[in-house]
Amino acid sequence: MASRWLPVLVWAGVIFTLSSIPSLNSGLGGWDYVLRKLAHMAEYAILALLLVRATGSYAWAFALAVAYACTDEVHQLFVRGRHGSPLDVGIDAIGVLAGLTLKLRRWSTGS
């Protein structure tokens, strides 16, 4: 049980820590926005994969990952230099779906 949930907790901690950083601006102009949103999607794709491993359910993995995305955006409301955004929850949900889709495709091909 712990071997399945510990990676989820550690990764959630990584996301929480990154969300606690006041500014993640890379100085790359317009590319900065794109790279940060891609990072959001990747973070949540990984979280979804860890959650499906822990729960054994794609539906639960999706629901828990999106719920965590919501709490993450609320957390950012309290971090100077950050803001919570429903748009970011949507971007995170796309990452969750991407991670789960990759897992389903890999599973369906027997890999």
Phi, psi and omega in degrees: 000307181297326182293337177272325185269335181301314177300325177298313181295319179296315181294321176299323176295322177297314179299315180301316180297314179297324179288345180273351180280124185303321182215128177250022182296125182272348182080016182264017178066227181299330178295332180302313180299312181298314181296321179294321180289322174296323177295319175305311183297318180294317178304315184279335172295316178296315178302317180298318179296319178294322180290322178293326176294319183286320185265334185076011184225127177292322180296314178295320179299315179298310184299315181292321180293318179290323176299319178294323177300320178298314180294328179295319179292324175296317177305317183294339176298337183258005180256120179303133179088356179241168175211148176277145184215126173300328177300319179295326175298318177298318178295318177298319180296324175297319176298318177301311179299321179297315179298315180292324178295317177299319179297314179299315180295320180293318180295320183290338178267359176083009181277000000 
